[in-house]
């Protein structure tokens, strides 16, 4: 039986985690170590101290998703074959986004600690973000994750890959699965005239600016999740994770944890010159 450590960034009571727990329980022995509350978007932030409590579903850690993985892999008296993170209530794709995603970062934390991982995120073809999550069914992405987990372990996929980043639709029957790479399209807009949020206080001598990520054209939080698909389809190349999602497919991006250095002859020459002084 495969020993699986299950976590997420939406919190231990998340609907997506519950769906994954059910599905993975049919192919492995699942232990849940998840944040006590929502840790979305915290990336690989780690704490030096954390508290935890046992819940019906597993261990609830008052910390980040990376904290949960660190505790699960090093604080429990058992060895895990795989870490699964998710199922996130919304997609995680694109080179920039996956770098700050709590869901994907939990998987990366596992990889750096020597255990392969799968990050699973769900999206809705028409509404994009499944929000509020209680109104949606996460069984379809969880079933895809179950198949990928069992088949990838059997095939030795993790001999060469550290993390599989999976984005799956919740509203498609038998969607096509595509191996992808993270899209590198990203930009930020700065709005000097945006209204001040109710929970933000602007002190004397300060001024407010809004920093907005342009993940998708005309996407504003949960309010305007998607423009017409045909208007953005050609913006993303076939084979990228974002194109797969635009096309309603399951995106599977194989990732490695260590950041690779690039050899650069001009930099070598600069260093050689500086060392010769």
C-alpha positions in Angstrom: 0.0 0.0 0.0 1.3 3.4 -1.0 1.8 5.8 2.0 0.6 9.3 1.0 0.9 12.5 2.9 -2.0 14.8 2.0 -2.0 18.6 2.5 -3.4 21.8 0.9 -3.3 25.6 1.3 -7.1 26.1 1.7 -7.2 24.6 5.1 -7.9 21.2 6.6 -11.7 21.7 6.2 -11.4 22.4 2.5 -13.8 20.7 0.1 -11.1 19.9 -2.4 -8.9 18.2 0.3 -11.9 16.1 1.3 -12.4 14.9 -2.3 -8.8 14.0 -2.6 -8.8 12.2 0.7 -11.7 10.0 -0.5 -10.1 9.2 -3.9 -6.6 8.6 -2.7 -7.8 6.4 0.1 -8.7 3.8 -2.6 -5.1 3.5 -3.8 -3.1 4.3 -0.7 -2.9 4.9 3.1 -3.5 8.6 3.5 -2.3 10.8 6.4 -3.6 14.4 6.4 -1.4 17.2 7.7 -3.0 20.5 6.6 -3.1 24.1 7.7 -5.7 25.0 10.4 -6.9 27.9 8.2 -6.5 29.3 4.7 -2.9 29.8 3.6 -3.5 30.6 0.0 -0.7 32.5 -1.8 1.9 32.2 0.9 4.4 30.4 -1.3 7.1 28.4 0.5 7.0 30.6 3.6 8.2 28.6 6.6 7.7 29.1 10.3 10.2 28.4 13.1 7.5 27.4 15.5 4.0 26.1 15.0 1.2 24.5 17.0 -0.9 21.6 15.9 -4.0 19.7 16.9 -5.5 16.4 16.0 -8.8 16.6 14.1 -11.1 14.0 12.7 -9.5 14.4 9.3 -5.9 14.5 10.5 -3.4 17.0 11.9 -4.3 20.7 11.8 -1.1 22.9 11.8 -1.3 26.6 12.7 1.2 27.4 10.0 1.8 27.3 6.3 1.5 24.5 3.8 5.2 24.2 3.7 5.2 23.9 7.5 2.7 21.0 7.2 4.9 19.1 4.7 8.0 19.7 6.9 6.2 18.4 10.0 4.6 15.5 8.1 7.8 14.3 6.5 10.1 14.8 9.5 7.8 14.9 12.6 5.8 11.8 12.1 7.1 8.3 12.8 6.6 7.0 9.3 8.0 7.1 5.8 5.9 8.5 2.9 6.1 7.4 -0.7 4.4 10.6 -2.0 3.1 13.9 -1.0 -0.1 15.2 -2.6 -1.2 18.9 -2.2 -4.7 20.0 -3.0 -7.2 20.0 -4.3 -6.9 23.8 -4.6 -10.1 25.9 -5.1 -8.8 27.5 -8.3 -6.1 26.9 -10.9 -2.4 27.3 -10.3 -0.5 27.7 -13.6 2.1 29.9 -15.2 5.7 30.2 -14.1 5.1 33.2 -11.9 1.9 31.9 -10.2 3.2 28.5 -9.3 6.1 30.1 -7.6 3.9 31.8 -5.0 1.1 29.2 -4.8 0.8 27.6 -1.5 -0.5 24.4 -3.2 2.5 24.0 -5.5 4.9 25.3 -2.9 3.9 22.5 -0.5 4.8 20.0 -3.3 8.1 21.8 -3.9 8.9 21.6 -0.1 8.4 17.9 -0.3 10.7 17.6 -3.3 13.5 19.5 -1.5 13.0 17.1 1.4 13.5 14.1 -0.9 9.9 13.0 -1.5 8.1 13.3 -4.8 4.9 15.2 -4.9 1.7 16.0 -6.9 0.0 19.4 -6.7 -3.7 19.4 -7.7 -5.8 22.4 -8.6 -9.3 22.7 -9.9 -10.9 25.1 -12.3 -14.3 25.6 -13.8 -14.5 26.0 -17.6 -17.1 28.9 -17.5 -16.6 30.4 -14.1 -12.9 29.8 -13.8 -12.7 30.0 -10.0 -14.9 27.4 -8.2 -16.1 30.0 -5.6 -17.6 29.5 -3.1 -16.1 26.0 -3.1 -19.1 24.6 -1.2 -21.2 25.1 -4.4 -18.9 22.8 -6.5 -18.0 19.2 -6.8 -14.3 18.4 -6.7 -14.7 14.7 -7.4 -13.6 14.9 -11.0 -10.2 16.5 -10.4 -9.7 14.2 -7.4 -10.3 11.1 -9.7 -7.8 12.4 -12.2 -5.3 12.8 -9.4 -5.9 9.3 -8.2 -5.2 7.9 -11.7 -2.0 10.0 -12.1 -0.7 9.1 -8.7 -1.1 5.3 -9.1 0.1 5.2 -12.7 3.0 7.6 -12.2 4.4 5.6 -9.3 4.1 2.3 -11.1 5.8 3.7 -14.2 8.7 5.3 -12.4 7.8 8.8 -13.5 9.3 10.3 -10.3 12.7 8.8 -11.0 13.2 11.9 -13.3 10.5 14.3 -12.1 10.1 15.9 -8.6 6.7 17.4 -8.9 3.6 17.0 -11.1 1.6 20.2 -11.2 -2.0 19.3 -12.2 -4.8 21.6 -13.2 -8.1 19.8 -13.9 -11.6 21.0 -14.8 -14.5 20.2 -12.4 -17.2 20.5 -15.0 -16.0 18.3 -17.9 -16.6 14.6 -18.6 -13.5 12.7 -19.6 -11.4 15.7 -20.5 -8.2 15.3 -22.5 -5.0 15.2 -20.5 -2.0 17.1 -21.8 1.6 17.2 -20.7 2.5 20.9 -20.5 5.1 23.5 -19.5 4.4 26.6 -17.3 3.5 29.6 -19.4 5.8 32.6 -18.7 3.4 35.3 -19.6 3.1 37.8 -16.7 2.8 41.5 -15.9 1.7 43.9 -13.2 -0.3 47.1 -13.4 0.0 49.9 -10.8 -3.2 52.0 -10.2 -2.6 55.2 -8.3 -6.3 56.1 -8.3 -7.9 52.9 -7.0 -10.3 53.1 -4.1 -8.9 52.2 -0.7 -10.1 48.8 0.6 -12.1 49.0 3.9 -9.5 46.9 5.7 -6.5 49.2 4.8 -5.6 52.3 6.7 -3.6 55.0 5.0 -1.6 56.9 7.5 -0.4 60.5 7.5 2.2 61.1 4.8 1.3 57.8 3.1 -0.6 57.2 -0.2 -2.3 54.2 -1.5 -1.6 52.3 -4.7 -3.1 49.1 -6.1 -0.8 46.4 -7.5 -2.7 44.1 -9.8 -1.3 41.0 -11.4 -2.4 40.5 -15.0 -2.7 36.7 -15.0 -5.5 36.7 -17.6 -6.8 39.6 -19.7 -9.7 41.3 -18.0 -9.8 39.0 -15.0 -10.8 40.6 -11.7 -10.8 38.3 -8.8 -14.0 36.2 -8.6 -16.1 39.0 -10.1 -15.2 38.7 -13.8 -13.5 35.3 -14.1 -13.2 34.9 -17.8 -13.5 36.9 -21.0 -14.8 35.0 -24.0 -12.5 32.0 -24.4 -12.0 32.6 -28.1 -10.6 36.1 -27.3 -7.6 34.7 -25.3 -7.0 31.2 -26.8 -4.4 32.3 -29.3 -2.5 34.3 -26.6 -1.2 31.1 -25.1 0.8 28.6 -27.1 -0.3 25.0 -27.5 1.7 22.9 -24.9 1.5 25.6 -22.2 -0.5 25.0 -19.0 -2.6 28.1 -19.6 -3.6 27.0 -23.1 -4.6 23.6 -21.8 -6.9 25.3 -19.3 -8.4 27.6 -21.9 -9.1 24.5 -24.0 -10.8 22.7 -21.0 -8.1 20.1 -20.7 -6.2 18.6 -17.7 -2.8 20.2 -17.6 0.1 18.1 -16.2 3.4 20.0 -15.9 6.4 17.9 -14.8 8.7 20.0 -12.6 12.1 19.7 -10.9 12.9 21.3 -7.6 16.5 22.6 -7.8 16.9 25.8 -9.8 19.3 25.3 -12.6 22.2 27.6 -13.2 23.0 28.8 -16.7 26.5 28.9 -18.0 27.4 32.3 -19.3 30.8 33.0 -20.9 30.6 36.8 -20.5 30.0 36.4 -16.8 33.0 34.0 -16.6 35.1 36.7 -18.2 33.9 39.4 -15.8 34.7 37.2 -12.8 38.1 36.3 -14.2 38.9 40.0 -14.7 37.8 40.9 -11.1 39.8 38.0 -9.6 42.9 39.2 -11.5 42.9 42.7 -9.9 
